[in-house]
């Protein structure tokens, strides 16, 4: 996911959060809701307009993530089809792995590109440009007459998706109301699973055709998502946070007012101060790799993203019908039906995670679910080794469903939240970007090797992922720092007092220490002074231009 994520928790009401402003202070700036549900202006039509805009933004951003999930699932559904195999002359397992996995290399390139051009283009223009790129890739895939066409189509579509998935969640969060910003992140994950389910449904519906349409239609249907995105995004508001970062304060203020039912002046001031502080404290690439606690925190965020891919989720997301057909021994039709059914378990678990993920600590969820995932893959390995009869097929399907449930409870969302939670404010944007890059690279490695492993190792490939999931239990126990229930400044303080890499004996209680602005480190204080000086200079420039009536006073 995406570069540019901010520190969020599912019930976070203090976004944007600053390590220099106590949570309670920011919360006090949030507009209080009224009993009547009307705006502070007493205009019920304004309140209805606000809610309508938020619904439309959710639909637009959700369509981007739904398309992402569809792309993840659609290729696994078409490569088992007889028409696809015949048209492309029965491609080898290594070729199937290449055609499927180059999409992730494209996503990696798109995410890196978004890191460098995203702040220049803005959220809306980023989505429009990268959606057009993705459209080109989809058209090339749909009209493909050779494997080479498929490969290029997958790469181009991946570049578009990498840029889109780096942007849409950030845009969604930055335009959400205060008490919905954190949940927006996990909701994106749930919508992603909806796309995965739709891919399985459409490949199942077209599987009965005996023409090229069996695989061309499921690929071409993605254009429906494209039309929705390109129609809606230009009509919706830009991120106020991005506008403030570009010095377009008046526009940001107007948009914030249009997105809030109550008066937005105090929220505007809070976001502007947070933006100024981020600009003053942002780390350079050289600082990121110089070592010390900052690099440790960066590596922890990257570690969880790598572990997420090595749990084997995309062995099943990309190749579930192939797994059920080739490894379990089910018919092509039965494989498609069961793939759709197990995807529904995945969706249920992802939806439940909205509540579960904040009810338990991060470490507890990650360790317990990794253990369950290990048992699930072990069950798949044993059942596929014992035989290809109905009983073995039922056992394997139950184990795969159990894996999806376990993954949906914890590993679907926490590795995406964690880089934004664990990194300091100055490292947050670049840390999230590097973690996302790791995710795409290891996604590529898993998808590339899965068909080859299924062909040569048979049940052994599932035993490998069972072992990896089991290994992640001690990895989390010894290395991963708890972030649930802690503010950013509390996490900063925790690392000061716990410099060692091994954390199994450290204090992981939710409330580690009450901290105030006065008790922060000298580095933080200097960053405050620098940011205040920056804002003061900004105000002096505006005074000279006669625009002082719009300025705030710190």
WOGICOR-V678802 format. One record per residue. RES is the residue in one small letter. OMEGA is omega in degrees with one decimal (NA if undefined). Layout:
RES&OMEGA, RES&OMEGA
//
This chain:
x&-143.3, x&171.8, x&178.3, x&176.5, x&176.5, x&-179.4, x&-176.5, x&166.1, x&-171.3, x&179.7, x&-175.7, x&176.1, x&-175.4, x&-179.5, x&-2.4, x&-174.5, x&178.5, x&177.2, x&-178.0, x&179.6, x&-179.6, x&179.9, x&-177.6, x&-179.3, x&-179.9, x&179.8, x&-179.9, x&178.1, x&-176.7, x&179.7, x&178.2, x&178.7, x&179.6, x&-179.2, x&-176.5, x&-177.2, x&178.7, x&177.8, x&178.4, x&178.1, x&-178.8, x&-174.6, x&-178.4, x&178.7, x&176.1, x&178.6, x&178.7, x&178.5, x&178.5, x&-179.0, x&179.2, x&178.9, x&179.8, x&176.9, x&-178.4, x&175.9, x&178.5, x&179.2, x&-178.5, x&179.5, x&178.9, x&177.9, x&176.6, x&-178.1, x&176.4, x&176.4, x&175.5, x&178.7, x&178.3, x&179.0, x&178.7, x&-173.2, x&-169.7, x&-175.5, x&176.6, x&179.8, x&-176.7, x&-176.1, x&176.7, x&-176.8, x&-178.9, x&-177.4, x&177.7, x&-179.3, x&-178.0, x&-176.8, x&-177.9, x&170.9, x&176.2, x&-178.9, x&-179.5, x&177.2, x&-179.6, x&178.7, x&176.4, x&178.0, x&-179.4, x&-177.7, x&-178.6, x&-170.4, x&-178.8, x&174.0, x&-178.9, x&173.7, x&175.2, x&177.5, x&177.3, x&179.8, x&179.2, x&179.5, x&178.0, x&178.3, x&179.3, x&179.6, x&-175.1, x&-177.8, x&-174.8, x&-178.8, x&178.2, x&-176.9, x&-173.1, x&-173.6, x&-175.6, x&-179.5, x&174.6, x&-178.9, x&-179.6, x&-178.4, x&-175.9, x&173.7, x&175.7, x&176.0, x&-179.8, x&177.7, x&178.8, x&179.7, x&179.7, x&179.6, x&178.3, x&178.6, x&-175.9, x&-178.0, x&-173.1, x&175.6, x&177.7, x&177.5, x&178.4, x&177.1, x&179.4, x&-178.4, x&-179.6, x&177.5, x&178.9, x&179.9, x&-177.8, x&178.0, x&178.3, x&177.7, x&178.3, x&-179.4, x&178.9, x&177.0, x&-178.9, x&-177.5, x&172.5, x&-171.5, x&-172.3, x&179.4, x&179.4, x&177.5, x&179.4, x&-179.2, x&-173.9, x&176.4, x&-178.8, x&174.4, x&-172.4, x&-173.0, x&179.7, x&-174.7, x&-178.4, x&-178.4, x&-178.9, x&-178.6, x&-177.7, x&176.6, x&176.8, x&178.6, x&179.5, x&179.2, x&175.9, x&178.8, x&176.0, x&176.5, x&177.1, x&178.5, x&179.0, x&178.0, x&178.9, x&179.8, x&-177.3, x&177.2, x&175.5, x&-178.1, x&-177.6, x&-176.7, x&-179.2, x&179.8, x&-179.6, x&177.8, x&177.9, x&179.9, x&179.1, x&179.1, x&179.9, x&-179.6, x&178.8, x&176.8, x&-177.3, x&-179.1, x&178.2, x&-179.8, x&175.6, x&176.5, x&-178.2, x&-179.8, x&179.6, x&-177.9, x&-176.1, x&176.7, x&-172.2, x&-170.9, x&-179.2, x&-176.8, x&-174.0, x&-175.0, x&174.5, x&177.5, x&176.9, x&-179.1, x&178.3, x&178.5, x&177.8, x&179.6, x&178.8, x&178.5, x&-179.6, x&-171.8, x&-176.8, x&178.0, x&179.9, x&-178.9, x&178.8, x&-178.8, x&176.9, x&178.5, x&-179.3, x&-179.0, x&-178.6, x&177.0, x&177.8, x&178.2, x&-172.9, x&-175.2, x&-177.0, x&176.7, x&177.2, x&179.8, x&-179.4, x&-179.8, x&-179.9, x&178.0, x&179.0, x&178.7, x&179.5, x&-179.8, x&178.8, x&179.7, x&-178.8, x&-172.3, x&-175.5, x&-176.5, x&174.0, x&178.4, x&179.3, x&179.0, x&-177.3, x&-173.6, x&-177.3, x&179.1, x&-179.5, x&-175.6, x&179.0, x&178.3, x&177.0, x&-179.4, x&177.0, x&-178.1, x&177.7, x&176.7, x&177.8, x&-179.0, x&-177.4, x&176.7, x&176.5, x&179.3, x&-179.8, x&179.8, x&-178.0, x&170.3, x&178.1, x&-177.6, x&-176.7, x&164.5, x&-177.1, x&-178.6, x&-177.3, x&-169.6, x&-174.9, x&176.7, x&178.5, x&177.3, x&-178.2, x&-178.2, x&-174.2, x&-174.7, x&-177.2, x&177.3, x&178.9, x&177.0, x&-179.4, x&-178.5, x&179.3, x&179.1, x&-179.7, x&-179.0, x&-178.2, x&176.3, x&178.4, x&-178.8, x&-179.7, x&176.3, x&176.8, x&173.3, x&179.4, x&179.0, x&-180.0, x&-179.7, x&179.7, x&178.8, x&179.1, x&-177.5, x&176.4, x&179.3, x&-173.6, x&-168.6, x&177.5, x&178.8, x&-179.0, x&178.0, x&-179.0, x&-176.4, x&-179.1, x&179.8, x&-177.6, x&-178.1, x&-176.9, x&-179.7, x&175.3, x&177.2, x&177.7, x&178.1, x&177.0, x&178.1, x&180.0, x&179.1, x&176.0, x&177.3, x&177.4, x&-179.6, x&-177.7, x&-176.7, x&179.0, x&177.0, x&-176.3, x&-179.2, x&-179.0, x&179.8, x&-176.6, x&-178.4, x&178.9, x&178.1, x&179.0, x&-179.7, x&-179.7, x&-179.5, x&177.8, x&179.6, x&178.6, x&177.3, x&177.5, x&176.9, x&-179.4, x&179.1, x&-179.8, x&-179.7, x&-179.5, x&180.0, x&-171.9, x&-167.7, x&177.9, x&-171.8, x&-172.6, x&178.9, x&176.4, x&178.1, x&-167.4, x&-179.5, x&178.5, x&-179.7, x&-170.5, x&-177.2, x&175.7, x&-176.7, x&-176.7, x&-176.9, x&-164.5, x&-176.1, x&-179.3, x&178.2, x&177.7, x&179.9, x&179.8, x&177.1, x&178.1, x&178.1, x&177.1, x&179.7, x&-178.3, x&-179.1, x&179.8, x&171.0, x&177.4, x&-177.9, x&-179.5, x&-176.6, x&179.0, x&-173.3, x&-174.8, x&179.4, x&178.5, x&179.3, x&178.0, x&-177.6, x&-173.8, x&-175.9, x&-178.7, x&-178.2, x&-177.3, x&-179.5, x&179.1, x&175.6, x&177.2, x&-178.9, x&173.0, x&179.3, x&180.0, x&178.6, x&177.6, x&-179.1, x&-178.1, x&177.2, x&176.4, x&177.6, x&178.6, x&-176.2, x&-174.5, x&-170.6, x&-170.4, x&-178.5, x&178.6, x&177.9, x&-177.1, x&176.8, x&-179.4, x&173.8, x&-178.8, x&-179.8, x&175.8, x&177.2, x&175.3, x&-178.7, x&179.6, x&-179.2, x&175.8, x&-176.8, x&-179.2, x&-175.1, x&-177.5, x&-178.5, x&-178.6, x&-171.6, x&-173.9, x&178.8, x&-177.2, x&178.2, x&179.4, x&179.4, x&-176.4, x&179.3, x&-174.1, x&-177.9, x&175.1, x&-176.1, x&177.3, x&178.4, x&-178.0, x&-174.3, x&-176.2, x&-176.8, x&179.9, x&178.6, x&178.9, x&-178.6, x&179.2, x&177.4, x&177.3, x&-178.7, x&-179.8, x&-179.2, x&178.8, x&177.6, x&178.6, x&179.5, x&179.9, x&177.9, x&177.2, x&-179.6, x&-179.9, x&178.4, x&-179.8, x&176.5, x&-179.5, x&-178.8, x&176.5, x&-177.0, x&-172.6, x&-177.2, x&-179.3, x&-172.9, x&177.3, x&179.2, x&179.2, x&NA
//
